Amino acid sequence: MSAIAAVNDLVIRFANVNGTGSASANGLFAKACFRMGIPVTPKNVFPSNIQGLPTWYEVRVSEQGYLGRREGIDFIVCMNGQSLAEDIASVRSGGYVLYDNSKPLDLRLERSDVNFIGIPLAAICREEYPDLRRRQLMKNVIYIGALAALLDIEFEVLKDLIGDQFRGKDKLIAPNIHALEMGYRYAHEHFDCPLALRLERRDLVGDKIMLEGNVALGIGSVYAGATVVGWYPITPSTSVIDAFEKYANRLRIDAGSGEKKFAIAQAEDELAAMGIVIGASWNGARAFTATSGPGVSLMSEFLGLAYFAEVPVVLFNIQRAGPSTGMPTRTQQSDIFACAYASHGDTKQLLLFPEDPRECFDMAAESFDLAERLQTPVIVMSDLDLGMNEFLCEPLVWDDERQYDRGKVFNQQQLEEMSEKFGRYRDSDGDGIPYRTYPGTHPDKGAFFTRGTSRDPYAVYTEKSEVYVDNMERLLRKWESAKQLVPEPQLYQPDNASEYGLLFFGTSTASCLEARDLLQADGFALDCLRVRAFPFNQTIEQFIADHRQVFVVEQNRDGQLRKLLVGECDIDPKKLISVPLYDGMPITARQVIDHITATTRSAVVTPLRQQPARG
């Protein structure tokens, strides 16, 4: 029987039952690859319940550094009878299936083109552990030990990881190492180890780290000076607040009194959470909230208030599959319209699109500066894939000399020296951004009154049409100013510039760049551009203008970014070809390639349709 043979190039999937303690054991595999210096990316696919339903942990190992999701499972660890048939069917021809053969495998599930590796895990655990819960937990560790022998994982690396995982709980270290050894020993005694599919130490990760995007957002908020959180829990955003609290408890504690210098208020709903943020920000604190699509829908009224009253607001939207409840534990990029024009009336909200945890950290910090500089909401558009999975990324870096940009804020002395009346909504610099004051700055000057209704430049209520129009036009001038302040798009352009472009954002990046390389190897060049913010600046418009056609990759059904580009930049819709991939799973390079080859008439691209599926 043929077997897949490769070194440091594989996809392994762990098929488990939610709530059985498999997550920490499976994580050992990904971390072991990382510590062996091999680029790796894990994806956790879990149900929206506490326990009992199938869950999968998929890890891609790529010496070439391609870390987007890839179709085709090379090795599967089957620990769930509910999904056994589906799991075995998902394996590529020549791949491997590790299963518990304490009971014989149903003959109907056998495949002649894959390699079955039976290990009596349940039987081993029954003999070794009298406690039922301990049997379940240690079974997971035993199969990791077996994988160490089968795939040639350095055993000392796993031992070190166990030591790190149970630091401070020394009595748990030896039993877990013993479980690893049992699996390792059994595999060596019963199979030819290592397999043709294996790992080998490299030095390819350098000083990179593995981090979840939500954790990076939380850390970035601490470093940005945030002190107030208004929050209502919703998957998949909760861990943003957990991370903020964890690191604020380290860094936001008064050294003398031990008192906390931050506040986290769990509100009764998302609308109230946004109200807390608006109130705190109006008072001069740096405040934020985190939510997902359903929460954005509830917050939209207050987002409109913050836009029109011009109060700084930071919102982290960890997108999931919608609409309505949708698929709470699946990923999408489907809140573009909901956030870009959040609230009724004419509103435009500033959006940032991070690519990885490092950029989550950077954009979290930048979002507070932008919100205060522009006196407007800033929404950081992450997603479940980025938020709740570990990504390989550059280390987080902070310049201790960095100064926060608090924007146009008059202090008491400046108010005293003013010869004219202070106008809260007066555009004195022509950039559309007025000056503001914090409450209590001056006893009788510098009115800090803020209105969500029509007002004149001095915050006095009015229904005069011309005054309302002037105010709305000023907000558009501020929008134009924002184009010069938001992060620039990132251009990836080969030496031989192509007439075709590929445009993408956020977590689509890794797969799109891999698709570009695979297409180029087959003779079809693509120039690539990653959108990092809305409003769009001239670079994006010029990129589209310079190409005959541009493919726009996004994880939603309706091509929301494409439509936003058409409307905001007045682009001929025929120039932009939508590549909508929205099944709730992170996209793959093959999906991008297949869509491009299916939607273009180019003779150069057509032969790619006959090419076999590639990584």
C-alpha positions in Angstrom: 0.0 0.0 0.0 1.3 3.5 -0.9 1.9 5.9 2.0 2.3 9.7 2.0 6.0 10.5 2.4 7.0 14.0 3.5 9.2 15.9 5.9 7.7 18.9 7.7 4.8 19.2 5.3 1.6 17.8 6.6 -1.9 18.4 7.9 -2.9 16.4 10.9 -6.4 16.4 12.4 -7.5 15.3 15.9 -11.1 14.2 16.1 -12.4 14.3 19.6 -15.5 14.9 21.7 -16.0 18.3 23.2 -15.4 18.5 26.9 -13.1 15.4 27.2 -9.9 17.4 28.0 -8.3 16.8 24.5 -7.6 20.5 23.8 -4.5 20.8 26.0 -3.1 17.5 24.8 -3.6 18.3 21.1 -2.0 21.7 21.7 1.1 19.8 22.8 1.6 18.7 19.2 1.4 22.1 17.7 3.7 23.6 20.3 6.2 20.7 19.9 6.4 21.5 16.2 7.0 25.1 17.0 9.8 24.3 19.5 11.4 22.1 16.9 11.7 25.3 14.8 9.1 24.3 12.2 6.4 26.7 11.0 2.9 25.5 12.2 -0.6 26.8 12.5 -3.5 25.1 14.4 -7.2 25.5 13.8 -9.7 24.6 16.5 -13.1 23.6 15.2 -15.5 23.4 18.1 -19.3 23.2 18.6 -21.4 25.8 20.3 -22.1 23.7 23.4 -20.2 22.8 26.5 -19.6 19.1 25.8 -20.7 16.0 24.0 -20.5 17.1 20.3 -17.7 16.4 17.8 -14.7 18.8 17.9 -11.7 18.9 15.7 -8.2 20.3 16.1 -6.4 20.7 12.8 -2.7 21.5 12.5 -0.8 22.4 9.4 2.9 22.0 9.4 4.7 23.7 6.5 8.4 24.1 6.1 7.7 26.5 3.3 5.9 28.8 5.7 2.4 28.4 4.1 0.2 28.6 7.1 -3.2 29.2 5.7 -5.6 26.3 6.0 -5.1 23.4 3.5 -7.6 20.8 2.3 -6.7 17.2 2.5 -5.9 15.4 5.8 -2.6 13.4 5.8 -3.0 12.0 9.3 -6.0 11.7 11.5 -6.3 10.8 15.1 -9.8 9.3 15.5 -11.1 9.5 19.1 -14.8 10.1 18.4 -17.2 7.3 17.5 -19.9 9.8 16.4 -17.7 11.2 13.6 -15.6 8.1 12.8 -17.0 7.4 9.3 -16.6 11.1 8.3 -13.1 11.3 9.8 -11.8 8.3 8.0 -13.3 9.5 4.8 -11.5 12.8 5.1 -8.1 11.3 4.8 -6.1 11.6 1.6 -5.2 8.4 -0.2 -1.9 7.1 1.3 -2.6 8.9 4.5 -2.8 7.5 8.1 -5.6 6.8 10.5 -4.7 6.4 14.2 -7.6 4.8 16.1 -8.4 3.0 19.3 -8.5 -0.7 18.5 -9.6 -1.8 22.0 -12.6 -2.9 20.0 -12.4 -4.1 16.4 -13.0 -1.4 13.7 -16.3 -1.8 11.8 -15.3 -3.4 8.5 -17.5 -1.0 6.6 -15.2 1.8 7.6 -12.0 0.2 6.3 -10.2 1.7 3.3 -7.6 -0.1 1.3 -5.9 3.1 0.3 -5.0 4.4 3.7 -2.8 3.1 6.5 -4.5 2.2 9.8 -2.6 2.4 13.0 -4.5 0.7 15.8 -3.5 1.3 19.4 -5.6 -0.1 22.3 -5.9 3.2 24.2 -9.0 2.4 26.2 -7.5 -1.0 27.2 -4.2 0.6 28.3 -6.1 3.2 30.4 -8.4 0.6 32.0 -5.3 -1.3 33.2 -3.4 1.7 34.3 -6.0 4.0 35.8 -8.9 3.1 38.1 -10.5 6.6 38.0 -12.8 7.1 35.0 -12.0 10.8 34.5 -8.2 10.1 34.7 -8.7 7.4 32.0 -10.2 9.9 29.6 -7.6 12.6 30.2 -4.6 10.3 30.0 -5.8 8.6 26.8 -5.2 12.0 25.1 -1.7 12.2 26.4 -0.9 8.6 25.5 -1.8 9.2 21.8 0.5 12.2 21.8 3.3 10.0 23.0 2.5 7.5 20.2 2.6 10.4 17.7 6.1 11.3 19.0 7.4 7.9 17.9 5.4 7.7 14.7 6.2 11.2 13.5 9.7 11.5 15.1 8.8 14.3 17.5 11.7 15.0 19.9 10.5 13.4 23.2 12.5 15.9 25.3 10.5 18.7 23.7 7.3 17.1 24.9 8.6 16.6 28.4 9.6 20.2 28.6 6.1 21.3 27.4 4.5 19.1 30.1 6.7 20.8 32.7 5.7 24.2 31.4 2.0 23.3 31.3 1.9 22.1 34.9 4.3 24.5 36.4 3.3 25.0 40.0 1.4 21.7 40.0 4.5 19.4 40.2 2.5 16.3 41.2 0.9 16.3 37.8 4.1 16.4 35.8 5.3 12.8 36.4 2.0 11.1 35.6 1.6 13.0 32.3 5.2 12.1 31.3 4.5 8.5 32.2 1.4 8.6 29.9 3.6 10.0 27.1 6.1 7.2 27.6 3.4 4.5 27.4 2.2 5.7 24.1 5.8 6.2 22.8 6.8 2.7 23.8 3.7 1.0 22.4 4.2 2.7 19.0 7.9 1.7 18.8 7.1 -1.9 19.8 4.3 -2.4 17.2 5.1 -0.2 14.2 8.1 0.9 12.1 8.9 4.3 13.5 9.2 6.9 12.3 6.8 6.8 9.4 7.6 8.2 5.9 5.5 11.2 7.0 7.6 12.8 9.8 9.0 15.9 11.4 12.6 17.0 11.5 14.2 19.9 13.5 14.7 23.1 11.7 15.5 26.7 12.6 12.7 28.5 10.6 10.6 30.3 13.3 13.4 32.5 14.7 12.0 34.7 17.5 8.4 34.4 16.4 5.7 33.6 18.9 2.4 31.7 18.9 -0.5 33.8 20.1 -4.3 34.2 19.8 -5.6 37.3 18.2 -8.0 38.0 21.1 -5.2 37.9 23.6 -3.2 40.3 21.5 -6.2 42.7 21.4 -6.4 42.6 25.2 -2.7 43.2 25.7 -2.7 46.0 23.1 -5.6 47.7 24.9 -3.6 47.7 28.2 -0.6 49.2 26.5 -2.8 51.8 24.8 -3.9 53.1 28.1 -7.4 51.7 28.3 -8.9 51.8 31.8 -12.6 51.2 31.3 -14.5 48.2 29.6 -18.2 48.0 29.1 -19.0 44.5 28.1 -21.6 41.8 27.6 -20.4 38.3 26.9 -20.7 36.7 23.5 -18.8 34.1 21.5 -16.2 34.6 20.2 -15.2 37.9 21.8 -15.2 36.9 25.5 -11.5 36.1 25.6 -10.6 39.7 24.6 -12.0 40.9 27.9 -10.4 37.9 29.8 -7.0 38.8 28.3 -7.4 42.5 29.2 -8.3 41.7 32.8 -5.4 39.3 33.1 -2.8 41.7 32.0 -4.4 44.8 33.6 -4.2 42.9 36.9 -0.5 42.8 36.3 0.1 46.3 34.9 -2.9 48.4 36.2 -2.4 48.0 39.9 -1.4 50.9 42.1 2.0 50.0 43.5 1.3 51.7 46.8 -2.3 50.9 47.7 -2.7 47.8 45.6 -5.9 49.2 44.2 -7.0 48.4 40.6 -6.6 51.3 38.2 -9.1 49.9 35.7 -12.8 49.0 35.7 -14.7 46.2 33.8 -18.4 46.6 33.9 -20.6 43.7 32.6 -23.8 45.4 31.4 -27.3 43.9 31.0 -26.9 43.9 27.2 -24.7 45.1 24.3 -26.5 48.4 24.0 -25.8 49.2 27.6 -22.2 48.1 27.2 -21.6 50.6 24.4 -23.3 53.2 26.6 -20.8 52.6 29.3 -18.0 53.1 26.8 -19.4 56.3 25.4 -19.9 57.7 28.9 -16.3 56.8 30.0 -14.8 58.1 26.8 -16.7 61.4 27.0 -15.3 61.8 30.5 -11.7 61.4 29.2 -11.0 57.7 29.9 -9.8 55.4 27.2 -12.6 52.9 27.0 -13.6 50.0 24.8 -15.9 47.0 24.3 -15.7 43.7 22.4 -18.5 41.8 20.7 -19.6 39.9 17.6 -22.2 40.4 14.9 -25.4 40.1 17.0 -23.9 42.6 19.5 -23.0 45.0 16.7 -26.6 45.0 15.7 -27.7 46.0 19.2 -25.0 48.6 19.5 -25.7 50.3 16.2 -27.9 53.0 17.8 -25.2 54.1 20.2 -22.6 53.8 17.5 -24.6 56.4 15.6 -24.7 58.6 18.7 -20.9 58.4 19.1 -20.4 59.2 15.4 -22.7 62.3 15.5 -21.9 63.5 19.0 -18.2 62.9 18.1 -17.2 60.8 21.1 -14.2 58.5 20.8 -15.2 54.8 20.9 -13.2 51.6 20.3 -15.0 48.4 19.4 -13.4 45.0 18.7 -15.7 43.0 16.5 -14.7 39.3 16.5 -16.8 38.3 13.5 -18.7 35.0 13.3 -21.0 33.3 10.8 -24.4 35.0 10.7 -27.0 36.3 10.2 -29.0 36.0 13.5 -27.4 33.4 15.7 -26.0 31.8 12.6 -23.1 29.5 13.5 -21.6 31.0 16.7 -18.4 29.0 16.6 -17.6 29.4 12.9 -15.7 32.2 11.2 -16.7 34.8 8.6 -15.9 38.3 7.4 -19.6 39.2 7.1 -20.1 42.3 9.2 -18.5 44.8 6.7 -21.7 46.6 5.8 -23.1 46.4 9.3 -20.0 48.1 10.7 -19.0 50.5 7.9 -22.5 52.2 8.0 -23.5 51.2 11.6 -26.6 53.1 12.7 -29.4 54.9 10.9 -28.9 58.0 8.9 -25.7 59.0 7.1 -22.9 57.4 9.1 -19.4 56.2 8.1 -17.5 54.2 10.7 -13.8 53.7 10.6 -12.7 50.1 10.3 -9.3 48.4 10.8 -8.5 44.9 9.4 -5.8 43.0 11.3 -4.0 40.1 9.6 -2.4 38.3 12.6 -2.0 38.6 16.4 0.9 41.1 16.0 -1.3 43.3 14.0 -4.1 42.8 16.5 -1.8 44.2 19.1 -0.6 47.1 16.9 -4.1 48.0 15.7 -5.6 47.8 19.2 -3.2 50.4 20.3 -3.6 52.5 17.2 -7.4 52.3 17.4 -7.4 54.4 20.6 -5.2 57.1 19.0 -7.4 57.2 15.9 -10.6 57.3 17.9 -9.4 60.3 20.0 -7.7 62.0 17.1 -10.8 61.8 15.0 -13.4 61.9 17.8 -15.3 59.0 16.3 -15.9 55.2 16.7 -13.1 52.9 15.5 -14.0 49.3 14.9 -11.3 46.6 14.7 -12.6 43.8 12.4 -11.1 40.6 13.6 -12.8 37.2 13.3 -13.2 33.9 15.1 -10.3 32.3 13.2 -7.9 35.0 14.2 -9.4 35.6 17.6 -9.5 32.1 19.0 -6.7 30.3 17.2 -2.9 30.5 17.8 -1.0 32.1 15.0 2.7 32.3 14.3 3.6 35.9 14.3 6.3 38.5 15.1 6.9 39.3 18.7 4.8 42.2 20.2 6.9 45.4 20.4 6.1 48.5 22.3 8.1 51.7 22.3 8.2 53.1 25.9 8.8 56.5 24.5 5.5 56.4 22.6 3.0 59.2 23.5 -0.7 58.7 23.3 -2.5 60.9 20.7 -5.3 62.4 22.7 -6.3 64.6 19.7 -7.6 68.1 19.9 -8.2 68.7 23.6 -8.1 72.2 25.1 -6.8 72.4 28.6 -7.7 75.1 31.2 -4.8 77.5 30.2 -5.7 77.3 26.5 -9.3 78.1 27.4 -8.2 81.1 29.5 -6.2 82.4 26.7 -8.9 82.2 24.1 -10.2 85.5 22.8 -13.3 84.0 21.2 -16.0 81.8 22.4 -15.2 78.1 22.5 -17.2 76.1 19.9 -17.4 72.4 20.5 -18.4 71.6 16.9 -16.5 74.4 15.1 -14.0 73.5 12.4 -11.2 76.0 13.0 -8.5 74.1 11.1 -10.4 73.0 8.0 -9.8 69.3 8.7 -13.4 68.7 9.9 -12.1 67.8 13.4 -13.3 70.2 16.2 -11.6 70.8 19.5 -13.1 69.3 22.7 -12.6 69.6 26.5 -12.8 67.1 29.3 -15.6 67.6 31.8 -14.4 69.9 34.7 -11.6 71.4 32.7 -12.8 75.0 33.5 -15.5 76.2 35.8 -17.2 78.5 33.2 -15.4 78.2 29.9 -15.1 75.4 27.4 -18.6 74.0 27.3 -18.2 70.2 27.2 -21.9 69.7 26.5 -22.3 67.0 23.8 -25.3 66.5 21.6 -26.7 63.6 19.6 -29.2 66.0 18.0 -28.7 68.7 15.4 -26.7 71.5 16.7 -24.7 74.6 15.7 -20.9 74.9 16.1 -21.4 75.9 19.7 -23.4 72.8 20.6 -26.7 74.7 20.7 -29.7 72.8 19.5 -31.1 73.9 16.2 -33.3 72.6 13.4 -32.1 75.1 10.8 -31.6 73.2 7.6 -28.4 75.1 6.5 -26.8 74.5 9.9 -27.5 70.8 9.8 -26.1 70.5 6.3 -23.0 72.4 7.3 -22.4 70.0 10.2 -22.9 66.9 8.0 -20.5 68.4 5.4 -17.9 68.9 8.1 -18.2 65.3 9.2 -17.4 64.4 5.5 -14.3 66.6 5.7 -13.2 64.7 8.8 -13.7 61.5 6.9 -11.3 62.8 4.2 -8.8 63.6 7.0 -9.2 60.0 8.2 -7.9 58.7 4.9 -4.5 60.2 5.7 -4.4 58.7 9.2 -5.5 55.1 8.8 -3.0 52.3 8.1 -1.8 52.1 4.5 -2.7 49.0 2.4 0.1 46.5 1.9 1.2 45.8 -1.7 2.7 42.4 -2.7 3.9 42.8 -6.3 6.1 40.4 -8.3 8.8 41.7 -10.7 6.6 41.1 -13.7 3.5 43.2 -12.9 0.4 41.5 -14.0 -2.8 42.8 -15.6 -4.7 40.9 -12.9 -4.9 41.9 -9.3 -5.9 40.0 -6.1 -7.3 42.0 -3.3 -8.0 40.7 0.2 -7.9 41.5 3.9 -7.6 40.0 7.4 -7.3 36.3 7.8 -7.7 35.7 4.1 -4.1 36.9 3.6 -2.1 33.7 4.2 -4.2 31.6 1.8 -4.3 34.3 -0.8 -0.6 34.7 -0.9 -0.2 30.9 -1.2 -2.7 30.9 -4.0 -0.7 33.6 -5.7 2.5 31.5 -5.5 0.8 28.4 -6.8 -0.8 30.3 -9.7 2.4 32.0 -10.6 4.2 28.6 -10.7 1.6 27.6 -13.3 2.2 30.6 -15.4 -0.5 33.0 -14.1 0.8 36.1 -12.3 -1.2 38.1 -9.9 -0.4 41.4 -8.1 -1.7 41.4 -4.6 -2.9 44.1 -2.3 -4.1 43.7 1.3 -6.7 46.2 2.6 -6.0 47.3 6.1 -8.5 50.0 6.8 -11.7 51.8 5.7 -11.9 54.6 4.5 -10.0 53.5 1.4 -7.2 55.7 0.3 -5.8 56.6 -3.1 -3.4 53.6 -3.1 -6.3 51.1 -3.3 -8.1 53.1 -6.0 -4.8 53.3 -8.0 -4.2 49.5 -7.6 -7.7 48.8 -9.1 -7.2 51.4 -11.9 -3.8 49.8 -12.8 -5.3 46.3 -13.4 -7.7 45.0 -16.1 -9.5 42.9 -13.5 -9.2 42.5 -9.7 -10.4 39.5 -7.8 -11.7 40.4 -4.3 -11.5 37.6 -1.8 -13.7 37.8 1.2 -15.5 35.4 3.6 -19.1 36.4 3.1 -21.8 35.5 0.6 -22.6 39.0 -0.8 -19.2 40.4 -1.6 -19.5 43.1 0.9 -16.0 44.6 0.6 -16.4 44.6 -3.2 -19.6 46.5 -3.0 -18.1 48.9 -0.5 -15.2 49.6 -3.0 -17.6 50.1 -5.9 -19.8 52.5 -3.9 -17.1 54.5 -2.1 -14.5 54.7 -4.9 -17.0 54.9 -7.8 -15.5 51.9 -9.5 -16.9 50.1 -12.5 -18.4 46.9 -10.9 -17.2 44.8 -13.9 -13.5 45.4 -12.9 -14.0 43.7 -9.5 -14.7 40.0 -9.5 -16.1 38.7 -6.3 -14.5 35.6 -4.7 -17.0 34.8 -1.9 -16.0 31.9 0.4 -18.3 31.7 3.4 -18.7 28.1 4.6 -17.7 29.1 8.2 -14.2 27.5 7.9 -11.0 29.4 7.2 -10.4 29.6 3.5 -7.8 27.7 1.6 -5.5 28.5 -1.3 -7.2 25.8 -3.4 -10.6 27.5 -2.9 -9.2 30.8 -4.1 -7.5 29.1 -7.1 -10.5 27.2 -8.1 -12.7 30.2 -8.0 -10.3 32.3 -10.0 -10.0 29.6 -12.7 -13.7 29.1 -12.8 -14.5 32.8 -13.3 -12.0 33.9 -15.8 -11.8 33.3 -19.6 -8.1 33.7 -19.7 -6.4 31.0 -21.8 -3.4 31.1 -19.4 -5.5 30.2 -16.4 -7.8 27.6 -18.0 -5.2 24.7 -17.9 -5.1 25.1 -14.1 -8.5 23.6 -14.0 -7.0 20.2 -15.0 -4.2 20.4 -12.4 -4.5 18.1 -9.4 -5.4 19.6 -6.0 -2.3 21.1 -4.4 -1.5 22.2 -0.9 
